[in-house]
Amino acid sequence: MDAILTFMSQLTDPEWIMLNGGLYIVVLIVFIETGLPFGFFLPGDSLLFIAGMVIANALSPFAFPFVNLIYWILLIAGAGTLGNFIGYWIGRQSDALLHRKKDSWLIKRKYLLQAKNFYDKNGGGAIVIARFFPMIRTFAPLVAGIVKMH
């Protein structure tokens, strides 16, 4: 348990991130936070500030700082987008299993129907808005996959 807490505290330490992978750790965290169901506990929002500090102080893979900035923006945005696709895919794969199961304290058919109605009504806008809410951003694509949002 102490190892997990130590690791979590290191994820918000810019020096540790710089010494252990730099922005590639940020890219990985963004992917996990948006794509995997257990990613909700990762410090996604605080990584914005850390990413800015790391980009400003890192050795650039490109000669021009502007190109370096664009490279990292595209890489981090791509990780978030890929994470959303993976989260949606996981939801689609678990859809049949969840619909066959009996209602539990966490997942009820009523909740799935409410989620389907919500996504039918609000569509892709709900996914875009969910990106700005830390806990919701992890589960929005997963639930969209479960209810087969198009």
C-alpha positions, 0 to 999 in steps of 0.5 A: 500500500505504501508503494502505491501511495508513494507512486501516486505522490510521484506522479505530481512531482515534476522532477520525478517525471523529468527523471523517469520518462518526461512527457511520455509518462504524461502521455501514458497517464492521459491515455490510462485516465481516459481509456481504462476504467481504473484510470479515474484516480490518476491526476490528469488535471494537475498534469497540465501544469506539470506538462507545461513545466516539462515542455518548457525545460525539456530538451527538444526533439526539434530545433524550433520550440514552436514545433516542439510544443505542437509535437507534444500537444498532438501527442497528448491529444492523440493519447486522450483520443485513443484512450476514448476509443479504447474506453468505448471499445471496452464498453462495447465488449462488456455490453452483452455481459452487463445486459445479461447480469442481474441488477447489482448495487452498482449496475442496474438496467434502469441506469443503463436505460437512463444512460442510453436516453441521455446519450441519445438526447445529447449525443457527442456533445455529452462526450465533449463536455465530459472531458472537462469533468475529472471523474466523468471523463474516464467513464463517459466513453465506457458507458457510451460503448455499453449503451451503443452510442453512435 
